[in-house]
Amino acid sequence: MQDNKEARQRRARQTRIRIRQQDAKRLTVYRTNSHIYAQITTARGDRVLVTASTLEKDVRATLKSGANRGAAEAIGKRIAEKAKAAGISSPRSAATGCARRWSQSIASRKW
């Protein structure tokens, strides 16, 4: 019987394997208590194509807090704009577990 941590890691590994098999770009989101970071990587995860975070000056100037839902939406818009400029359309979210709701907020942007 697996404990919760092993089960979560297994699901995350399977998600990454499916993304790699589809040869899709991967959207990863990292959230701290102060900031949100998002990046789009290649399917293998060996190269970062586009990044956005609440640490960027123009994003930071418009936000009251760097780690709330408004910040997630702002980062979603920002990374969608950068992805369109780079010719990337509809990356796959690699989030599982707790990070899923933050990445869903970011991934819900129109690509």
Z-matrix of the N, CA and C atoms (Angstrom, degrees):
N
C 1 1.453
C 2 1.530 1 109.40
N 3 1.314 2 115.61 1 133.34
C 4 1.462 3 120.62 2 -179.36
C 5 1.521 4 110.35 3 -87.79
N 6 1.312 5 115.83 4 146.05
C 7 1.445 6 117.67 5 172.06
C 8 1.530 7 108.31 6 -85.45
N 9 1.318 8 116.78 7 174.76
C 10 1.476 9 121.06 8 -173.66
C 11 1.523 10 112.89 9 -60.79
N 12 1.325 11 117.21 10 -39.87
C 13 1.461 12 120.53 11 -177.97
C 14 1.525 13 111.00 12 -64.33
N 15 1.319 14 116.98 13 -45.27
C 16 1.469 15 120.46 14 179.27
C 17 1.524 16 111.32 15 -64.21
N 18 1.329 17 116.56 16 -39.71
C 19 1.464 18 120.60 17 179.42
C 20 1.524 19 110.65 18 -64.16
N 21 1.344 20 116.78 19 -43.03
C 22 1.466 21 120.82 20 179.13
C 23 1.519 22 110.72 21 -63.94
N 24 1.325 23 117.15 22 -42.49
C 25 1.461 24 120.89 23 179.19
C 26 1.529 25 111.23 24 -65.22
N 27 1.315 26 117.26 25 -36.97
C 28 1.462 27 121.10 26 177.78
C 29 1.533 28 110.53 27 -64.57
N 30 1.344 29 116.70 28 -44.03
C 31 1.472 30 119.92 29 178.45
C 32 1.523 31 111.10 30 -63.33
N 33 1.327 32 117.16 31 -41.62
C 34 1.467 33 120.95 32 179.09
C 35 1.525 34 110.20 33 -63.33
N 36 1.317 35 117.06 34 -42.31
C 37 1.465 36 121.15 35 179.39
C 38 1.530 37 110.84 36 -63.09
N 39 1.334 38 116.59 37 -42.47
C 40 1.461 39 120.44 38 179.06
C 41 1.523 40 111.37 39 -65.04
N 42 1.331 41 117.45 40 -37.61
C 43 1.469 42 121.03 41 177.42
C 44 1.522 43 110.34 42 -61.98
N 45 1.333 44 116.59 43 -45.78
C 46 1.468 45 120.24 44 179.39
C 47 1.523 46 111.57 45 -64.67
N 48 1.316 47 117.87 46 -36.15
C 49 1.467 48 121.01 47 177.95
C 50 1.522 49 110.24 48 -64.88
N 51 1.342 50 117.61 49 -43.88
C 52 1.471 51 120.87 50 178.84
C 53 1.523 52 111.46 51 -62.32
N 54 1.331 53 116.81 52 -41.27
C 55 1.465 54 120.78 53 178.74
C 56 1.525 55 109.53 54 -63.07
N 57 1.314 56 117.03 55 -42.95
C 58 1.466 57 121.55 56 -179.63
C 59 1.530 58 110.65 57 -63.80
N 60 1.334 59 117.69 58 -40.19
C 61 1.462 60 121.36 59 179.59
C 62 1.523 61 111.28 60 -66.20
N 63 1.319 62 117.05 61 -34.33
C 64 1.467 63 120.68 62 179.31
C 65 1.515 64 111.75 63 -79.85
N 66 1.319 65 117.00 64 -8.52
C 67 1.455 66 123.25 65 -177.42
C 68 1.533 67 111.30 66 55.04
N 69 1.323 68 115.11 67 41.10
C 70 1.459 69 121.57 68 -179.21
C 71 1.524 70 109.78 69 -98.29
N 72 1.305 71 115.82 70 154.85
C 73 1.459 72 120.32 71 174.02
C 74 1.527 73 107.98 72 -70.46
N 75 1.332 74 117.55 73 149.87
C 76 1.454 75 121.46 74 -174.18
C 77 1.524 76 110.76 75 -115.97
N 78 1.332 77 115.94 76 126.37
C 79 1.459 78 122.61 77 176.30
C 80 1.519 79 108.07 78 -95.43
N 81 1.328 80 116.72 79 120.24
C 82 1.460 81 120.65 80 176.38
C 83 1.516 82 108.53 81 -118.61
N 84 1.318 83 115.27 82 141.79
C 85 1.457 84 121.96 83 -176.90
C 86 1.523 85 108.20 84 -128.01
N 87 1.314 86 115.65 85 134.93
C 88 1.462 87 121.45 86 176.48
C 89 1.510 88 107.74 87 -126.80
N 90 1.320 89 116.43 88 131.84
C 91 1.459 90 121.24 89 -177.55
C 92 1.520 91 109.57 90 -125.18
N 93 1.319 92 115.59 91 131.61
C 94 1.461 93 121.50 92 170.57
C 95 1.519 94 107.22 93 -111.49
N 96 1.311 95 117.14 94 -178.46
C 97 1.468 96 119.75 95 177.60
C 98 1.520 97 111.93 96 -69.34
N 99 1.322 98 117.10 97 -18.03
C 100 1.463 99 120.69 98 -176.72
C 101 1.521 100 114.52 99 -109.40
N 102 1.333 101 118.38 100 -28.49
C 103 1.459 102 120.74 101 -171.60
C 104 1.522 103 112.48 102 -145.55
N 105 1.332 104 114.76 103 163.37
C 106 1.461 105 122.74 104 174.93
C 107 1.522 106 107.73 105 -124.28
N 108 1.316 107 115.92 106 133.83
C 109 1.453 108 122.65 107 179.32
C 110 1.532 109 108.00 108 -122.47
N 111 1.312 110 117.39 109 138.31
C 112 1.459 111 121.34 110 176.52
C 113 1.528 112 108.59 111 -135.22
N 114 1.317 113 115.45 112 143.84
C 115 1.463 114 118.90 113 176.32
C 116 1.516 115 109.68 114 -147.35
N 117 1.303 116 114.72 115 151.46
C 118 1.462 117 121.60 116 175.27
C 119 1.519 118 106.28 117 -112.49
N 120 1.333 119 115.01 118 125.50
C 121 1.458 120 121.09 119 -178.54
C 122 1.521 121 109.44 120 -118.42
N 123 1.321 122 115.35 121 170.57
C 124 1.459 123 120.02 122 174.45
C 125 1.519 124 108.42 123 -68.04
N 126 1.318 125 116.49 124 168.64
C 127 1.462 126 121.02 125 -177.89
C 128 1.525 127 111.79 126 -60.03
N 129 1.311 128 117.03 127 -35.75
C 130 1.465 129 120.58 128 179.05
C 131 1.517 130 111.79 129 -79.34
N 132 1.326 131 117.80 130 -15.50
C 133 1.450 132 121.86 131 179.03
C 134 1.514 133 113.62 132 80.58
N 135 1.325 134 117.14 133 14.72
C 136 1.462 135 119.94 134 -175.86
C 137 1.524 136 113.62 135 -90.49
N 138 1.339 137 117.69 136 -11.05
C 139 1.459 138 120.37 137 -178.00
C 140 1.523 139 110.39 138 -142.71
N 141 1.323 140 116.45 139 133.77
C 142 1.462 141 121.42 140 177.52
C 143 1.523 142 108.00 141 -88.73
N 144 1.338 143 116.44 142 127.32
C 145 1.462 144 121.52 143 -177.54
C 146 1.525 145 111.88 144 -96.60
N 147 1.341 146 116.96 145 -43.92
C 148 1.460 147 122.13 146 -176.46
C 149 1.531 148 108.53 147 -144.25
N 150 1.327 149 116.67 148 141.45
C 151 1.469 150 120.32 149 175.74
C 152 1.522 151 110.40 150 -132.96
N 153 1.325 152 114.92 151 156.47
C 154 1.462 153 121.88 152 173.43
C 155 1.524 154 107.11 153 -154.31
N 156 1.316 155 116.45 154 145.24
C 157 1.464 156 119.67 155 177.24
C 158 1.517 157 109.49 156 -155.07
N 159 1.320 158 114.80 157 167.60
C 160 1.460 159 119.66 158 178.49
C 161 1.522 160 111.23 159 -78.29
N 162 1.308 161 118.31 160 0.95
C 163 1.458 162 122.07 161 176.05
C 164 1.528 163 112.34 162 -84.47
N 165 1.332 164 118.05 163 -13.63
C 166 1.457 165 121.02 164 178.74
C 167 1.534 166 109.05 165 -67.28
N 168 1.321 167 115.98 166 137.20
C 169 1.467 168 120.76 167 -172.62
C 170 1.524 169 113.32 168 -58.31
N 171 1.335 170 118.30 169 -46.68
C 172 1.462 171 119.53 170 -176.99
C 173 1.525 172 112.16 171 -69.06
N 174 1.320 173 118.41 172 -29.89
C 175 1.466 174 121.34 173 176.44
C 176 1.527 175 109.21 174 -75.46
N 177 1.299 176 116.18 175 -43.75
C 178 1.456 177 122.00 176 -177.00
C 179 1.531 178 112.00 177 -61.66
N 180 1.319 179 116.43 178 -34.32
C 181 1.461 180 120.35 179 -178.17
C 182 1.526 181 112.08 180 -67.04
N 183 1.315 182 118.43 181 -25.94
C 184 1.461 183 121.72 182 -177.09
C 185 1.519 184 113.61 183 -92.76
N 186 1.338 185 118.10 184 -8.91
C 187 1.455 186 121.08 185 -174.18
C 188 1.517 187 112.70 186 -106.38
N 189 1.323 188 115.37 187 145.33
C 190 1.457 189 120.68 188 174.55
C 191 1.532 190 109.61 189 -84.95
N 192 1.336 191 116.17 190 -40.68
C 193 1.466 192 122.18 191 178.13
C 194 1.524 193 107.79 192 -129.60
N 195 1.312 194 116.41 193 146.64
C 196 1.457 195 119.94 194 -177.02
C 197 1.508 196 114.58 195 -91.39
N 198 1.337 197 118.56 196 1.35
C 199 1.461 198 118.71 197 -174.73
C 200 1.522 199 113.68 198 -138.20
N 201 1.325 200 117.87 199 30.55
C 202 1.464 201 119.48 200 177.23
C 203 1.530 202 109.79 201 -110.35
N 204 1.312 203 115.88 202 -174.03
C 205 1.461 204 119.60 203 -177.11
C 206 1.530 205 111.84 204 -63.90
N 207 1.300 206 117.61 205 -37.34
C 208 1.460 207 121.18 206 177.18
C 209 1.518 208 111.40 207 -60.43
N 210 1.320 209 115.64 208 -39.59
C 211 1.463 210 120.40 209 177.59
C 212 1.525 211 110.57 210 -66.10
N 213 1.331 212 116.70 211 -39.96
C 214 1.467 213 120.32 212 178.61
C 215 1.523 214 110.64 213 -62.84
N 216 1.327 215 116.64 214 -40.88
C 217 1.463 216 119.82 215 178.33
C 218 1.528 217 111.38 216 -66.58
N 219 1.333 218 116.32 217 -39.84
C 220 1.463 219 120.09 218 178.70
C 221 1.528 220 110.80 219 -64.70
N 222 1.318 221 117.57 220 -41.27
C 223 1.459 222 121.31 221 178.39
C 224 1.522 223 109.95 222 -68.07
N 225 1.335 224 116.76 223 -35.66
C 226 1.463 225 120.32 224 176.15
C 227 1.520 226 112.01 225 -60.94
N 228 1.332 227 116.13 226 -45.20
C 229 1.467 228 120.27 227 177.08
C 230 1.517 229 110.74 228 -62.26
N 231 1.320 230 115.30 229 -44.95
C 232 1.469 231 120.86 230 -176.49
C 233 1.525 232 111.77 231 -62.98
N 234 1.330 233 116.65 232 -45.96
C 235 1.466 234 118.62 233 -177.70
C 236 1.528 235 110.58 234 -72.69
N 237 1.341 236 117.18 235 -30.34
C 238 1.469 237 119.63 236 176.30
C 239 1.527 238 110.43 237 -65.79
N 240 1.339 239 116.95 238 -41.57
C 241 1.468 240 120.61 239 177.75
C 242 1.527 241 110.92 240 -62.59
N 243 1.328 242 116.07 241 -45.67
C 244 1.462 243 119.89 242 -179.90
C 245 1.528 244 111.45 243 -65.66
N 246 1.332 245 116.62 244 -37.29
C 247 1.460 246 120.25 245 179.85
C 248 1.529 247 110.69 246 -67.27
N 249 1.322 248 117.04 247 -41.79
C 250 1.471 249 120.01 248 177.45
C 251 1.519 250 110.65 249 -61.10
N 252 1.330 251 115.93 250 -42.01
C 253 1.459 252 119.74 251 179.43
C 254 1.529 253 111.30 252 -64.43
N 255 1.330 254 116.87 253 -30.39
C 256 1.468 255 121.21 254 179.49
C 257 1.529 256 112.21 255 -88.58
N 258 1.335 257 117.16 256 -1.41
C 259 1.459 258 120.65 257 178.24
C 260 1.523 259 113.93 258 81.36
N 261 1.314 260 117.63 259 23.94
C 262 1.466 261 122.01 260 -179.93
C 263 1.518 262 108.15 261 -101.43
N 264 1.334 263 116.23 262 130.65
C 265 1.453 264 119.26 263 177.62
C 266 1.530 265 109.86 264 -125.11
N 267 1.299 266 116.29 265 136.52
C 268 1.468 267 127.90 266 178.03
C 269 1.529 268 115.10 267 42.18
N 270 1.321 269 116.77 268 74.99
C 271 1.465 270 119.62 269 173.49
C 272 1.529 271 110.26 270 -71.96
N 273 1.315 272 116.91 271 159.20
C 274 1.463 273 122.05 272 179.57
C 275 1.518 274 109.76 273 -93.02
N 276 1.319 275 116.68 274 138.77
C 277 1.454 276 121.02 275 178.27
C 278 1.518 277 109.45 276 -79.28
N 279 1.318 278 116.35 277 131.87
C 280 1.456 279 121.32 278 179.94
C 281 1.517 280 111.49 279 -98.73
N 282 1.326 281 117.99 280 11.82
C 283 1.459 282 120.91 281 -174.02
C 284 1.517 283 111.63 282 -81.23
N 285 1.308 284 114.55 283 140.69
C 286 1.460 285 122.45 284 171.27
C 287 1.517 286 106.75 285 -135.58
N 288 1.303 287 116.77 286 160.84
C 289 1.460 288 120.46 287 175.92
C 290 1.518 289 112.44 288 70.40
N 291 1.341 290 115.86 289 -140.94
C 292 1.465 291 122.26 290 -173.69
C 293 1.522 292 113.09 291 -64.45
N 294 1.318 293 117.47 292 -33.39
C 295 1.464 294 120.56 293 -177.08
C 296 1.517 295 112.46 294 -72.13
N 297 1.316 296 117.49 295 -11.19
C 298 1.457 297 121.15 296 -175.19
C 299 1.527 298 112.46 297 -59.93
N 300 1.334 299 118.41 298 -42.58
C 301 1.470 300 119.06 299 -176.23
C 302 1.518 301 111.56 300 -68.42
N 303 1.340 302 118.38 301 -32.58
C 304 1.460 303 119.96 302 177.54
C 305 1.512 304 110.54 303 -70.86
N 306 1.324 305 116.77 304 -42.02
C 307 1.452 306 118.03 305 -179.28
C 308 1.520 307 110.92 306 -72.01
N 309 1.336 308 118.14 307 -29.38
C 310 1.462 309 119.72 308 176.17
C 311 1.519 310 110.22 309 -65.97
N 312 1.319 311 116.46 310 -37.89
C 313 1.459 312 119.93 311 176.79
C 314 1.530 313 110.67 312 -62.64
N 315 1.311 314 116.11 313 -40.07
C 316 1.460 315 120.97 314 179.52
C 317 1.525 316 110.92 315 -75.06
N 318 1.328 317 117.14 316 -41.20
C 319 1.463 318 121.36 317 -176.44
C 320 1.521 319 112.56 318 -73.52
N 321 1.346 320 117.89 319 -14.28
C 322 1.461 321 120.12 320 -178.63
C 323 1.525 322 112.62 321 -73.86
N 324 1.306 323 117.76 322 -4.74
C 325 1.463 324 121.67 323 176.87
C 326 1.512 325 109.96 324 -61.40
N 327 1.299 326 116.66 325 151.64
C 328 1.474 327 122.07 326 176.96
C 329 1.524 328 109.27 327 -77.07
N 330 1.290 329 117.58 328 116.36
C 331 1.462 330 122.80 329 179.52
C 332 1.500 331 107.43 330 -91.88
